[in-house]
Amino acid sequence: MIYNSEIETLKLEKLRSLQNQRLRDLLLRLQQTVPFYQKQWEQAGVDLARIKSVEDLHKLPFTKKSHLRDHYPYGLFAKPMAEVRRIHASSGTTGKPTVVGYSQNDLEIFDEVVARSLVCAGARPGMKLHNAYGYGLFTGGLGMHGGATKLGMAVIPVSGGMTERQLTILQDFEPEVMCCTPSYALTLGEKFKELGVDTASLAVKYAVLGAEPWTETVRQEVESALHVDATNIYGLSEIIGPGVSQEEVDEKGRGSHIWEDHFFPEVVDPRNGEPLPHGTEGVLVFTTLTKEAFPLVRYWTNDICSIYYDPDSRRSHVKMSAIKGRSDEMLIIRGVNLFHTQVEAVFTEFQELTPNYQLVVAREGNMDQVKVLVECQQDLQPRTLSYLSQQLMKRLKGNIGLSMKVEIQESGSIPRSVGGKLSRIVDTRP
Ligand code: ADP
């Protein structure tokens, strides 16, 4: 099943003409309603008449998170408050949160792209969704809720946390689909194992996981621990929330479709913003083609991936690779760029290790060092442990090009997700 077959399989040529028409409408709307864009384009000497198609987008300046902060809370809204129907905000762990708004039509688009995503992940009308994304200012909970309702699912609005209760609901309410962060899916799988629950007997068959970067290592663990097909959902509140892109359950590991009739993606060089060709990794940038209350032009997400078309896919929309990390969270250790997902990916080769880990960054003398704390599945002999550490260090150095220390700890010693996103990096540098 494809939720919106006409749009999701639209031939590229037609998709482009739809995007071009929507882009021109968007730019005119913004010029009339958002002084920030009026000023930004004027200063950059942009002649809007010359932006005729998405191919011309590169002539426009970027919108960055700092611009959102400068116009906190509502300065970039393109609709009067009387037409805004919902307000969300990012967690804002550093500084003020980023505030976003939705018109009625924006909420309908949000529902539509989440419904497309759920179907792509394996969900069908009539199924039940265990929604363990946080409800509240975070877009995850309400975003998945709206899309599942539109699809015709029964939503169980569990929200994040209270793990014991999650387990009871997964067993007794018999949802066929669940959604949460990948790190929380690991927690749930582990808890079931501790309780000796045979997860093969649960109704749940599909897990839709997102809101943080994850790799095949975590997919393997979640799929075997919960007996599900786990797929990736990506999104960010600035663009809409979850449902900007979604991986197809029959095309696992081949990237996530970006619903590009609404969100036009570009990938640019993180150093100078130059557009990069398809298949090349860089910063993902989005233009929201249809949003009314809070549209953004060339929004610099900081997320690192590549985009490409997959001619063997059932859907025509462009795909993005799994996010490697955020460019503003990339570690630079002795001149080598490091994302935690690169370390996570190496664990797949080590059956004895769990995907629970932490990277501890410290300054020793005037050198930065990374220690990888990771857990073993069961108690191992000291000799085996030491052999395993050596092998892991070798593999990390071979794959990433950086010497890192390794400490294999006993199972359960590394922090787990208690409901939401999990930070894998502890930076102790001054
Ligand atoms: P907050 O800012 O409160 O964390 P958001 O949901 O807006 O809330 O966070 C969006 C960010 O989360 C994205 O820019 C990206 O870095 C990360 N993210 C979301 N989904 C995924 C995913 N599937 N894979 C990797 N990273 C993701």
Residues whose N, C-alpha, C, O or C-beta is under 5 A from the ligand:
A	BS01	ADP	A89 S90 S91 G92 L209 G210 A211 E212 P213 W214 N232 I233 Y234 G235 L236 S237 E238 T301 D303 I323 R326
